[in-house]
Amino acid sequence: MWKKMSVKHKTTAKYLRWLSSFSCRSGSDAALRQDKQTGSLKNKIRKTGKSKRLPCPAVLEHFDRQYSEELGDLWAPARAVLLDQASWQYGVMLNRFSSVTNITQILLSQGFSSLLPQTDVSGELRNDASTVPNSTHQKGKDTLSPHFFPKCPPEAIGLLPYITSHAISQAHQSELPLNFPHSSLQCYIHPDPLRFPSQAHRPGQLKQYYLLNAASLLPVLALQVRDGDKVLDLCSAPGGKAVAIMQSATPALLCCNEPDPHRRDWLSKTLESFLPPSLSSRVMVSAQDGRSVGQSEAGFYDKILVDAPCSNDRSWLHSSYRHQGQQRLEDRARLPVLQTQLLKSAISAVRPGGVVVYSTCTLSSLENCAVVEAVLNDFPDTEVENLWEEIVLPLSKYFTFIALPVHKQIDPKPSLRPLIGSVSSSYHRLGILVVPHPGKTWGPMFLSRIRKKG
């Protein structure tokens, strides 16, 4: 269903197999597979069970050496969270293209709360879209009736989020700064490690929600996608962040790129599960080697997300076999080169004045700030934007943030800076890092926003 771009494949089969081994995503993974329990949805909400997998000794030993030095006292609590899968929290991102009233009610009744303030767009809906009755939703199904979208022009699609009650919205907004960007993206979280059952893929029907590590939404928020933007999700599979982008706005184009054929099929299925067919003209799937996009599409995009392949700390720590752990540690040493190439390619593909958000789900400074530093050195026409007031301050209630080192022109020492109130927000930081912590088990997630000067 989703339009595929015709591209020349520059990747080798060996590279694709290696690339596909890096499952650096925080969406519906093996831990979030379909819950086969019977009964009502409310009864299926449960605490995360105990992990059946033991940590890989080689990976744990490597993490202890590296992160004890890089994180200091923060490594011990982070380590405890990563080892205890029963403590992991899960966010529920609602799908604004599906009827979610019943899901919202269940979430609220079970003690979930909205992570983000919602935009009240009821007065902004075009072509009388707000007058569409609720009966257009199929009763008991998580999709919209077939006759709904043909009556609605493409520019109106994406402007139909489910709006939570005014009282709930007002109560949550009062907790956040006035300058916090409102969004139609909805994510509900719980202070305890409760988990909704996942929904199976059903052709022709839209899922109502996506289960994810809530920290994975931060790069999408930092991207600040607006209606009409041309957006590239450079390393898109399995598609959770692409879905989040489409929950946030209605871009003129969202290109979801994934070179590996198996992961690309996964990506296409995710898009089909969450986006209506009416959006297929705006959303397309490409299969380019991300390292060549900067040449083939130089200066074309307004916003680019580089959610790079990385050494996913959560999954790699629980490598099934010692041999697999050793192989992953060897692969880990090669990742920064690939990540730097991808980020450089993205910088070349974004227009002057546009932004690139680089993100990973690892704590490793070699894959995070070192990559950003290398790219800044090679692209003097770029600058890192400060995410302190935009992301850190409004959401510090939910996430444990670390500010990474400032640019070498200010402070050449590559050390982490814990976020404390006395640290000036005017520092030119390389990015921010979400560190798992008991009670706030989100992350790891690193993000940095780089603007290409106009």
C-alpha positions as CSV (number, residue, x, y, z in Angstrom):
1,M,0.0,0.0,0.0
2,W,2.8,2.5,0.9
3,K,4.5,4.1,-2.1
4,K,8.1,2.9,-2.5
5,M,10.7,5.1,-4.0
6,S,12.9,3.8,-6.8
7,V,16.5,3.9,-5.6
8,K,19.8,2.3,-6.4
9,H,20.9,-0.1,-3.7
10,K,24.5,0.6,-2.7
11,T,24.5,-1.7,0.3
12,T,25.9,-5.2,0.2
13,A,24.1,-8.2,1.6
14,K,26.8,-8.6,4.3
15,Y,26.3,-4.9,5.3
16,L,22.5,-5.3,5.4
17,R,22.8,-8.4,7.6
18,W,25.1,-6.6,10.0
19,L,23.0,-3.5,10.0
20,S,19.8,-5.4,10.7
21,S,21.4,-6.9,13.9
22,F,21.3,-3.5,15.7
23,S,17.8,-3.4,17.1
24,C,18.0,0.2,18.3
25,R,14.3,0.9,18.7
26,S,12.0,1.5,21.6
27,G,8.8,0.4,20.1
28,S,6.9,-2.9,20.0
29,D,9.8,-5.4,20.5
30,A,9.9,-9.0,21.7
31,A,9.0,-7.8,25.2
32,L,5.8,-6.3,23.9
33,R,4.4,-9.2,21.8
34,Q,0.7,-9.8,21.6
35,D,-0.8,-10.8,24.9
36,K,-2.7,-14.0,24.4
37,Q,-4.6,-13.8,27.6
38,T,-8.4,-13.8,27.3
39,G,-10.9,-11.5,29.0
40,S,-11.4,-7.8,28.9
41,L,-8.7,-5.3,28.0
42,K,-8.8,-3.9,31.5
43,N,-8.1,-7.3,33.0
44,K,-5.1,-7.8,30.6
45,I,-3.3,-4.8,32.0
46,R,-0.6,-6.3,34.2
47,K,2.7,-5.8,35.8
48,T,5.8,-6.8,33.8
49,G,6.7,-10.3,34.6
50,K,10.2,-11.4,35.8
51,S,12.8,-11.8,33.1
52,K,13.6,-15.3,32.0
53,R,16.9,-14.2,30.5
54,L,20.0,-13.8,32.5
55,P,22.4,-11.0,31.7
56,C,25.4,-11.8,29.4
57,P,28.5,-11.7,31.7
58,A,30.8,-10.3,28.9
59,V,28.4,-7.4,28.1
60,L,27.7,-6.7,31.8
61,E,31.4,-6.6,32.6
62,H,32.0,-4.2,29.6
63,F,29.2,-2.0,30.7
64,D,30.5,-1.9,34.3
65,R,33.9,-0.7,33.2
66,Q,32.7,1.9,30.7
67,Y,29.6,3.3,32.5
68,S,31.2,3.4,35.9
69,E,33.7,5.9,34.5
70,E,31.2,7.8,32.3
71,L,28.2,8.0,34.6
72,G,29.8,7.8,38.1
73,D,27.2,7.3,40.8
74,L,24.4,7.2,38.3
75,W,25.5,3.9,36.9
76,A,24.5,1.8,39.9
77,P,20.8,2.7,39.8
78,A,20.8,2.6,36.0
79,R,22.4,-0.9,36.2
80,A,19.8,-2.1,38.6
81,V,17.0,-1.0,36.3
82,L,18.6,-2.5,33.2
83,L,19.0,-5.8,34.9
84,D,15.4,-5.9,36.3
85,Q,13.0,-6.1,33.4
86,A,10.1,-6.4,35.9
87,S,10.7,-2.7,36.7
88,W,10.5,-1.4,33.2
89,Q,7.7,1.0,32.4
90,Y,5.8,1.2,29.2
91,G,4.1,4.1,27.5
92,V,0.9,3.9,25.5
93,M,0.9,6.2,22.4
94,L,-2.6,6.6,21.1
95,N,-3.4,6.6,17.4
96,R,-5.3,9.8,16.5
97,F,-6.5,8.2,13.2
98,S,-8.5,5.6,15.2
99,S,-11.3,5.8,17.8
100,V,-9.5,5.8,21.1
101,T,-12.2,7.0,23.5
102,N,-12.6,3.7,25.3
103,I,-8.8,3.3,25.5
104,T,-8.4,6.7,27.1
105,Q,-11.1,5.9,29.7
106,I,-9.5,2.6,30.6
107,L,-6.1,4.3,30.9
108,L,-7.3,7.0,33.2
109,S,-9.3,4.5,35.3
110,Q,-6.1,2.5,35.9
111,G,-4.1,5.5,37.0
112,F,-2.3,6.4,33.8
113,S,-1.8,10.0,33.0
114,S,-0.9,12.0,29.9
115,L,2.8,12.7,29.4
116,L,2.2,15.7,27.2
117,P,-0.3,18.6,27.0
118,Q,-2.7,18.3,24.1
119,T,-3.5,20.9,21.4
120,D,-7.1,21.7,21.3
121,V,-7.6,21.9,17.5
122,S,-11.4,21.6,17.6
123,G,-11.6,25.2,16.2
124,E,-8.9,24.6,13.6
125,L,-10.3,21.6,11.8
126,R,-10.8,22.3,8.1
127,N,-13.7,21.7,5.8
128,D,-16.1,21.1,8.7
129,A,-14.2,18.0,9.7
130,S,-15.1,18.6,13.3
131,T,-18.8,18.0,12.5
132,V,-18.1,14.3,11.6
133,P,-20.2,12.3,14.1
134,N,-18.7,9.7,16.3
135,S,-20.9,7.1,14.6
136,T,-18.3,7.1,11.7
137,H,-16.2,4.8,13.9
138,Q,-17.0,1.1,13.7
139,K,-18.4,0.1,17.0
140,G,-16.1,-2.3,18.8
141,K,-13.3,-2.0,16.1
142,D,-10.1,0.0,16.2
143,T,-10.5,1.6,12.8
144,L,-12.6,4.2,11.0
145,S,-15.5,3.3,8.7
146,P,-14.6,3.0,5.0
147,H,-16.8,5.9,4.0
148,F,-15.2,8.4,6.3
149,F,-11.8,9.3,4.6
150,P,-13.1,9.6,1.0
151,K,-15.2,12.6,2.1
152,C,-12.2,14.2,3.8
153,P,-9.6,16.0,1.7
154,P,-5.9,15.0,2.2
155,E,-5.1,18.3,3.9
156,A,-7.7,17.6,6.6
157,I,-6.3,14.1,7.4
158,G,-4.1,14.3,10.5
159,L,-6.2,17.1,12.0
160,L,-8.6,14.8,13.7
161,P,-7.0,13.9,17.0
162,Y,-9.1,12.6,19.9
163,I,-9.3,15.5,22.3
164,T,-9.2,14.5,26.0
165,S,-11.6,16.2,28.3
166,H,-11.1,19.9,29.0
167,A,-10.7,19.3,32.7
168,I,-8.0,16.7,32.2
169,S,-6.1,18.8,29.7
170,Q,-6.3,21.9,32.0
171,A,-5.0,20.0,35.0
172,H,-2.0,18.6,33.1
173,Q,-1.1,21.9,31.4
174,S,-0.9,23.6,34.8
175,E,2.0,21.4,35.6
176,L,4.1,22.4,32.6
177,P,5.7,25.7,31.6
178,L,3.7,28.0,29.3
179,N,6.3,27.7,26.6
180,F,6.1,23.9,26.4
181,P,5.0,23.0,22.9
182,H,1.5,21.5,22.7
183,S,1.0,18.6,20.4
184,S,-1.7,16.3,19.2
185,L,0.6,13.4,20.1
186,Q,-0.8,11.5,23.0
187,C,1.1,9.2,25.3
188,Y,-0.1,7.9,28.6
189,I,2.3,6.6,31.3
190,H,2.0,5.0,34.7
191,P,4.3,5.3,37.7
192,D,4.3,1.5,38.1
193,P,5.5,-1.0,35.5
194,L,2.0,-1.7,34.2
195,R,1.7,-2.8,30.6
196,F,-1.2,-2.8,28.2
197,P,-1.6,-5.9,26.0
198,S,-0.3,-5.3,22.5
199,Q,-2.7,-5.4,19.5
200,A,-2.3,-7.8,16.6
201,H,-1.8,-6.6,13.1
202,R,-5.1,-6.9,11.2
203,P,-5.2,-5.9,7.5
204,G,-7.6,-3.1,6.9
205,Q,-8.0,-2.1,10.5
206,L,-6.0,0.5,12.4
207,K,-4.5,-0.2,15.8
208,Q,-5.6,2.1,18.6
209,Y,-2.2,2.4,20.4
210,Y,1.5,1.7,20.2
211,L,3.5,0.4,23.2
212,L,6.9,2.0,23.6
213,N,9.6,3.3,25.9
214,A,8.2,6.9,26.5
215,A,11.8,8.3,26.2
216,S,11.7,7.4,22.5
217,L,9.2,10.2,21.9
218,L,11.7,12.8,22.9
219,P,13.6,12.9,19.6
220,V,10.3,13.3,17.8
221,L,9.4,16.2,20.1
222,A,12.8,17.8,19.4
223,L,12.3,17.5,15.7
224,Q,9.3,19.9,15.9
225,V,7.6,18.7,12.8
226,R,5.0,21.1,11.4
227,D,2.2,20.7,8.9
228,G,3.7,20.9,5.4
229,D,7.3,20.0,6.3
230,K,9.3,17.6,4.2
231,V,10.6,15.0,6.7
232,L,13.1,12.1,6.4
233,D,13.2,9.3,9.0
234,L,16.6,8.0,7.9
235,C,16.7,4.8,9.9
236,S,13.0,4.2,10.2
237,A,12.3,0.5,11.0
238,P,10.3,-0.8,12.8
239,G,8.4,2.5,12.4
240,G,7.5,3.7,15.9
241,K,9.0,7.1,15.5
242,A,7.5,7.5,12.1
243,V,4.1,6.8,13.6
244,A,4.8,9.4,16.3
245,I,5.8,12.0,13.7
246,M,2.4,11.5,12.0
247,Q,0.7,11.8,15.4
248,S,2.4,15.2,15.9
249,A,1.6,16.9,12.5
250,T,0.7,16.3,8.9
251,P,3.9,16.8,6.9
252,A,3.8,17.3,3.1
253,L,6.2,14.3,2.9
254,L,7.4,11.7,5.3
255,C,10.1,9.5,3.8
256,C,10.7,6.4,5.9
257,N,14.0,4.9,4.9
258,E,15.2,1.4,5.7
259,P,17.8,-0.5,3.6
260,D,17.3,-4.0,5.1
261,P,14.5,-5.8,3.3
262,H,13.2,-7.7,6.3
263,R,13.1,-4.6,8.5
264,R,11.5,-2.7,5.7
265,D,8.7,-5.2,5.5
266,W,8.2,-4.7,9.3
267,L,8.2,-0.9,8.8
268,S,5.5,-1.2,6.0
269,K,3.3,-3.3,8.3
270,T,3.7,-0.8,11.1
271,L,2.6,2.1,8.8
272,E,-0.3,0.0,7.5
273,S,-1.4,-0.7,11.1
274,F,-1.5,3.0,12.2
275,L,-2.0,5.2,9.2
276,P,-5.1,5.4,7.0
277,P,-4.7,4.8,3.2
278,S,-5.5,8.5,2.6
279,L,-2.0,9.3,3.8
280,S,-0.2,7.0,1.4
281,S,0.5,10.0,-0.9
282,R,2.3,11.7,1.9
283,V,4.2,8.8,3.4
284,M,6.6,6.7,1.4
285,V,9.1,4.0,2.1
286,S,12.6,4.1,0.6
287,A,15.4,1.6,0.6
288,Q,18.5,3.7,0.3
289,D,21.8,3.3,2.0
290,G,21.5,6.1,4.5
291,R,25.1,7.1,4.0
292,S,24.4,8.1,0.4
293,V,21.2,10.2,1.0
294,G,23.3,13.4,1.4
295,Q,24.5,13.1,-2.2
296,S,21.3,11.9,-3.8
297,E,18.9,14.4,-2.0
298,A,21.2,17.2,-1.0
299,G,19.4,20.1,0.7
300,F,15.9,18.6,0.1
301,Y,14.4,18.1,3.5
302,D,13.2,20.5,6.2
303,K,13.6,18.0,9.1
304,I,15.6,14.8,9.4
305,L,15.5,12.2,12.2
306,V,18.6,10.0,12.5
307,D,17.6,7.3,15.0
308,A,20.8,5.5,14.4
309,P,21.6,1.8,14.7
310,C,23.4,1.5,18.0
311,S,24.4,-0.9,20.8
312,N,20.9,-1.1,22.4
313,D,21.8,-1.4,26.1
314,R,18.5,-3.0,27.1
315,S,18.6,-5.8,24.6
316,W,22.4,-6.3,24.4
317,L,22.7,-6.7,28.1
318,H,20.5,-9.8,27.8
319,S,22.2,-11.4,24.9
320,S,21.1,-15.0,24.7
321,Y,24.5,-16.6,24.4
322,R,28.0,-15.7,25.5
323,H,29.2,-15.9,21.9
324,Q,26.5,-13.5,20.8
325,G,27.6,-11.1,23.5
326,Q,31.2,-11.2,22.4
327,Q,30.2,-10.6,18.8
328,R,28.1,-7.6,19.8
329,L,31.0,-6.1,21.7
330,E,33.1,-6.4,18.6
331,D,30.4,-4.8,16.5
332,R,30.0,-2.0,19.1
333,A,33.5,-0.8,18.4
334,R,32.6,-0.3,14.7
335,L,29.3,1.5,15.2
336,P,30.6,5.1,15.7
337,V,32.0,5.1,12.2
338,L,28.6,4.2,10.7
339,Q,26.7,6.6,13.0
340,T,29.0,9.5,12.0
341,Q,28.5,8.7,8.3
342,L,24.8,8.6,8.7
343,L,24.7,11.9,10.6
344,K,27.0,13.6,8.0
345,S,24.7,12.3,5.2
346,A,21.7,13.8,7.0
347,I,23.4,17.2,7.4
348,S,24.0,17.3,3.7
349,A,20.4,16.3,2.9
350,V,18.8,19.0,5.1
351,R,18.2,22.5,3.7
352,P,19.9,25.6,5.1
353,G,17.9,26.5,8.2
354,G,16.6,23.0,8.6
355,V,17.3,20.7,11.6
356,V,18.6,17.2,12.1
357,V,17.9,15.3,15.3
358,Y,20.4,12.5,16.1
359,S,19.3,9.9,18.6
360,T,20.4,6.5,20.0
361,C,19.2,4.2,22.8
362,T,22.6,3.6,24.4
363,L,24.4,5.3,27.2
364,S,27.7,5.1,25.4
365,S,29.4,8.5,25.0
366,L,31.4,7.1,22.0
367,E,28.1,6.6,20.1
368,N,26.5,9.8,21.4
369,C,28.5,13.0,22.1
370,A,31.6,11.8,20.3
371,V,29.6,11.3,17.1
372,V,28.0,14.8,17.3
373,E,31.4,16.3,18.1
374,A,32.9,14.7,15.0
375,V,30.2,16.0,12.7
376,L,30.3,19.5,14.2
377,N,34.0,19.6,13.4
378,D,33.4,18.7,9.7
379,F,30.4,21.0,9.3
380,P,31.2,24.5,10.5
381,D,27.8,25.7,9.1
382,T,26.0,23.7,11.8
383,E,25.2,24.4,15.5
384,V,23.8,22.3,18.3
385,E,20.6,23.8,19.8
386,N,19.9,23.8,23.5
387,L,17.1,21.5,24.6
388,W,17.2,22.6,28.2
389,E,14.0,24.7,28.4
390,E,12.3,22.9,25.6
391,I,12.7,19.3,26.8
392,V,14.5,19.0,30.0
393,L,12.8,21.4,32.3
394,P,9.2,20.5,31.3
395,L,9.8,16.8,31.5
396,S,12.3,16.4,34.4
397,K,9.4,15.2,36.5
398,Y,9.2,12.0,34.4
399,F,12.8,11.4,33.2
400,T,16.2,11.4,34.7
401,F,18.3,13.7,32.4
402,I,22.0,14.1,32.0
403,A,23.5,17.0,30.0
404,L,26.3,15.9,27.9
405,P,29.5,17.9,27.5
406,V,29.5,21.4,26.0
407,H,31.2,22.0,22.6
408,K,35.0,22.0,22.8
409,Q,35.1,25.7,22.2
410,I,33.7,26.1,25.7
411,D,34.9,23.0,27.5
412,P,37.3,20.6,25.8
413,K,36.9,17.9,28.5
414,P,34.6,15.1,27.3
415,S,32.9,14.5,30.6
416,L,29.2,14.2,31.5
417,R,27.5,17.0,33.5
418,P,24.6,15.9,35.7
419,L,21.7,18.2,35.3
420,I,21.2,20.4,38.4
421,G,19.3,23.6,38.8
422,S,22.4,25.8,39.1
423,V,23.8,24.8,35.7
424,S,23.3,27.6,33.2
425,S,20.8,26.8,30.4
426,S,22.9,29.0,28.1
427,Y,25.7,26.5,27.7
428,H,26.1,25.1,24.2
429,R,25.4,21.4,25.0
430,L,26.0,18.5,22.6
431,G,22.8,16.8,23.7
432,I,20.9,15.3,26.5
433,L,20.7,11.7,27.8
434,V,17.9,9.9,29.6
435,V,19.3,7.5,32.2
436,P,17.1,4.8,33.6
437,H,16.5,5.3,37.3
438,P,14.2,3.4,39.8
439,G,10.7,4.9,39.5
440,K,11.7,6.6,36.2
441,T,12.9,3.5,34.2
442,W,12.7,5.2,30.8
443,G,15.7,5.2,28.6
444,P,18.5,5.0,27.7
445,M,17.9,7.7,25.1
446,F,20.3,10.2,23.8
447,L,19.2,13.1,21.5
448,S,20.9,16.1,20.0
449,R,19.3,18.7,17.6
450,I,21.6,20.2,15.0
451,R,20.6,23.2,12.9
452,K,22.1,23.9,9.5
453,K,22.7,27.6,9.3
454,G,20.8,29.5,6.6
